[in-house]
Amino acid sequence: MHTPEDPSLAEKIRADTAHSARVWNYLLGGRDNFRPDRDAGDIVLKLFPGIARLARLQRRFLSRAVRYLAAEAGIRQFLDVGTGLPTVDNTHEVAQRVAPESRIVYVDNDPLVLVHAQALLTSSREGACDYIDADVRDPATILEAASRTLDFGEPVALTLLGTVGQIPDSDDPSSVVARLMEPLPSGSHLALSDGTDTNEVLNEAIAAYNANSAGSYHLRSADHIAGFFDGLDVVEPGIVTTSGWRPDAADPQEGPGLVDAVCGVGRKP
């Protein structure tokens, strides 16, 4: 395994510029980030302090969605694209808590994420975890590598949390989602969440973030995000705010107010 001191890895990590996974880690209160990541995060926090709340609620949606997929939908295979840096209740932890034989493939394009994933995202003895260095806009590479761990003859849950928002319209995000879902069999699911463009203050904050980051994030309307589920049977309660999708009584209360992000889970017929 490479270490962060490895010159070739250090060059790939680019600690001199902000990266979305590390900025998100900072917003979640993590320590796996660098000064440019914290600076970019602080720019957003100053303009839109609620961004930290968005980060927390998205993470809790992931836990609830994976628990639903494993416990109620019977899914035993997960393809987590845009993994981000490991934190509490990662996909394999939630899934294998329900079904220890679950198999999980994590995908991210930040080498630091993969270093931490290899060290921290360790599978149960009955299941399996794998890690792929790839960009969401390269479905062919992702699917080919994932097929070494996942059986595409059986249902797979594809998770895309805050990931499609990193794809500009020029790269046709709907096509990217469709290409990732295409080889997955009937009974497979998509769990997706992204930020919405309905809050002008958030729009300004994301524009400032985009100007100070190596990547960019693209807020979209709730209807646009719902379109990523075209062809799927959306499970109840539909496309809703991240705090409104099957809320758990055990979730910490975040207080009243709208959440500027939506999510949903859809089943492939």
C-alpha positions in Angstrom: 0.0 0.0 0.0 1.2 3.5 -0.7 1.6 5.9 2.1 1.0 9.7 2.0 4.8 10.2 2.1 5.2 8.3 -1.2 6.1 11.1 -3.7 4.0 9.6 -6.5 1.0 9.4 -4.2 1.6 12.9 -2.8 1.6 14.2 -6.4 -1.7 12.6 -7.0 -3.3 13.7 -3.7 -2.6 17.4 -4.5 -2.6 18.7 -1.0 -2.2 22.2 -2.4 -5.8 22.4 -3.8 -9.2 21.6 -2.3 -10.8 18.3 -3.1 -14.5 17.6 -2.6 -14.0 14.5 -0.5 -11.7 16.2 1.9 -13.8 19.4 2.1 -16.8 17.2 3.0 -14.7 15.4 5.6 -13.9 18.8 7.1 -17.6 19.8 7.1 -18.4 16.6 8.9 -15.9 17.4 11.6 -13.2 15.0 10.3 -9.4 15.5 10.4 -8.4 14.0 7.1 -8.0 17.2 5.2 -5.5 19.9 4.3 -5.4 23.7 4.6 -6.9 24.4 1.2 -9.8 22.0 2.0 -10.5 23.8 5.3 -10.2 27.2 3.5 -12.7 26.1 0.9 -15.0 24.7 3.6 -14.8 27.9 5.6 -15.8 30.0 2.6 -19.0 27.9 2.2 -19.6 27.9 6.0 -19.3 31.7 6.2 -21.8 32.2 3.4 -24.1 29.3 4.3 -23.6 27.9 7.8 -26.2 25.2 7.1 -23.9 23.3 4.8 -22.6 21.3 7.8 -26.2 20.3 8.6 -26.6 19.2 4.9 -23.5 17.0 5.3 -24.7 15.4 8.4 -28.2 14.7 7.1 -26.9 13.2 3.9 -24.7 10.8 5.9 -27.7 9.7 7.9 -29.7 9.2 4.8 -26.9 6.8 3.6 -27.2 4.8 6.8 -31.0 4.5 6.6 -31.0 3.7 2.9 -28.4 1.0 3.2 -30.2 -0.5 6.2 -33.4 -0.5 4.1 -31.7 -2.1 1.1 -30.1 -4.8 3.2 -32.9 -5.6 5.7 -36.1 -5.0 3.6 -35.0 -5.2 0.0 -32.7 -8.1 0.6 -29.7 -6.6 -1.3 -26.4 -8.2 -0.6 -24.2 -6.3 -3.0 -23.4 -2.6 -3.0 -21.5 -0.3 -5.4 -20.7 2.9 -3.5 -19.5 5.5 -6.1 -18.1 8.7 -4.6 -17.3 7.1 -1.3 -15.6 10.0 0.4 -13.3 9.6 3.4 -14.3 6.9 5.9 -16.4 8.0 8.8 -19.0 6.3 11.1 -21.6 3.9 9.6 -19.9 3.4 6.3 -21.8 1.4 3.7 -20.2 -2.0 4.5 -20.6 -1.5 8.2 -24.4 -0.9 7.9 -24.9 -3.6 5.3 -22.9 -6.2 7.1 -24.5 -5.4 10.4 -27.7 -6.7 8.8 -26.1 -9.4 6.5 -22.5 -10.2 7.2 -22.1 -11.8 3.8 -22.7 -8.5 2.0 -20.2 -7.5 -0.6 -19.2 -3.9 -1.1 -17.2 -2.0 -3.7 -16.1 1.5 -2.9 -15.2 4.0 -5.8 -13.5 7.3 -5.5 -11.0 9.4 -7.5 -9.1 10.9 -4.5 -6.1 8.7 -3.8 -6.2 9.8 -0.1 -9.7 8.3 0.1 -8.4 5.0 -1.2 -5.5 4.9 1.2 -7.8 5.4 4.1 -10.4 2.9 2.7 -7.8 0.1 2.4 -6.8 0.7 6.0 -10.2 1.3 7.6 -12.9 -0.2 5.5 -12.3 -3.8 6.4 -14.9 -6.5 5.6 -16.5 -9.1 7.8 -15.1 -12.6 7.3 -18.3 -13.7 5.5 -18.4 -10.7 3.1 -16.0 -8.7 1.0 -14.8 -5.1 0.3 -12.9 -3.8 -2.7 -11.7 -0.3 -3.6 -11.6 1.3 -7.1 -9.7 4.4 -8.1 -12.0 5.8 -10.8 -14.1 8.8 -11.8 -17.9 8.6 -11.8 -17.8 9.8 -15.4 -16.1 6.6 -16.4 -18.8 3.9 -15.9 -17.0 1.3 -18.1 -13.9 1.3 -15.9 -16.0 1.2 -12.7 -18.2 -1.6 -13.8 -15.4 -3.7 -15.2 -13.4 -3.4 -11.9 -16.5 -3.9 -9.8 -17.3 -7.2 -11.6 -14.3 -8.8 -9.9 -16.1 -8.6 -6.5 -19.8 -8.2 -7.4 -22.0 -10.7 -9.3 -24.0 -8.7 -11.9 -26.3 -11.7 -12.2 -27.7 -10.8 -8.8 -29.2 -7.5 -7.6 -26.8 -4.6 -6.8 -27.5 -1.4 -4.9 -25.8 1.6 -6.5 -25.3 4.5 -4.1 -24.5 8.1 -5.4 -24.6 10.5 -2.5 -23.6 14.0 -3.5 -21.8 12.5 -6.5 -24.0 13.3 -9.5 -23.8 17.0 -8.5 -20.1 16.9 -9.3 -20.9 16.1 -12.9 -21.4 19.2 -15.1 -24.4 19.2 -17.5 -21.8 19.1 -20.3 -21.0 15.5 -19.3 -24.7 14.5 -19.3 -25.1 13.2 -15.7 -28.4 11.4 -16.6 -26.4 9.3 -19.1 -23.8 8.5 -16.5 -26.4 7.3 -14.0 -28.1 5.2 -16.7 -24.9 3.6 -17.9 -24.0 2.6 -14.3 -27.5 1.1 -13.9 -27.7 -0.6 -17.3 -25.8 -3.9 -16.6 -27.4 -4.3 -13.2 -30.2 -6.9 -13.2 -33.9 -6.5 -12.2 -34.2 -6.0 -8.5 -31.2 -3.7 -8.3 -31.6 -0.3 -6.6 -30.4 3.2 -6.9 -29.9 5.4 -3.8 -29.1 9.0 -4.7 -29.1 12.4 -3.0 -27.9 15.8 -4.1 -28.2 19.5 -3.3 -31.0 21.6 -4.8 -30.7 25.1 -6.3 -33.7 26.6 -4.5 -31.8 28.6 -1.9 -30.0 31.7 -3.3 -27.6 31.9 -0.4 -26.6 28.3 -0.9 -26.2 29.0 -4.7 -23.8 31.8 -3.8 -21.9 29.7 -1.4 -21.4 26.9 -3.9 -20.3 29.4 -6.6 -17.6 30.6 -4.1 -16.6 27.0 -3.4 -16.3 26.2 -7.1 -14.0 29.2 -7.6 -11.7 27.9 -4.9 -11.7 24.1 -5.5 -10.1 21.8 -8.0 -13.6 20.4 -8.8 -17.0 21.9 -8.9 -20.5 21.1 -7.6 -23.7 21.7 -9.5 -26.9 22.4 -7.7 -30.1 21.3 -9.6 -33.8 21.5 -9.1 -35.6 18.7 -7.3 -37.4 17.8 -10.5 -34.1 17.5 -12.3 -32.7 15.2 -9.6 -35.9 13.1 -9.7 -35.2 12.6 -13.4 -32.2 10.5 -12.5 -34.7 7.8 -11.3 -36.4 7.6 -14.7 -37.2 4.0 -15.5 -37.0 2.9 -11.9 -39.8 2.3 -9.4 -39.3 4.8 -6.7 -40.0 3.4 -3.2 -42.0 5.3 -0.6 -41.9 8.0 0.4 -40.6 9.1 -3.0 -38.1 11.9 -3.8 -38.0 13.9 -0.6 -35.6 16.0 1.6 -32.8 14.0 3.1 -34.3 14.5 6.5 -37.7 13.3 5.3 -36.7 9.9 3.9 -37.9 7.3 6.4 -36.7 9.3 9.4 -35.4 7.2 12.3 -36.4 8.0 15.8 -32.8 7.4 16.9 -31.5 10.2 14.6 -30.4 13.3 16.5 -32.9 16.2 16.1 -31.6 18.8 13.7 -34.3 21.4 14.4 -37.0 22.8 12.1 -36.5 24.2 8.7 -36.2 23.1 5.1 -33.3 21.0 3.9 -31.7 22.1 0.6 -31.1 18.6 -0.7 -33.3 15.8 -1.9 -32.9 12.0 -2.0 -34.6 8.8 -3.0 -34.3 5.1 -3.6 -35.5 3.4 -6.8 -35.9 -0.2 -7.8 -35.0 -1.5 -11.3 -38.1 -3.4 -12.6 
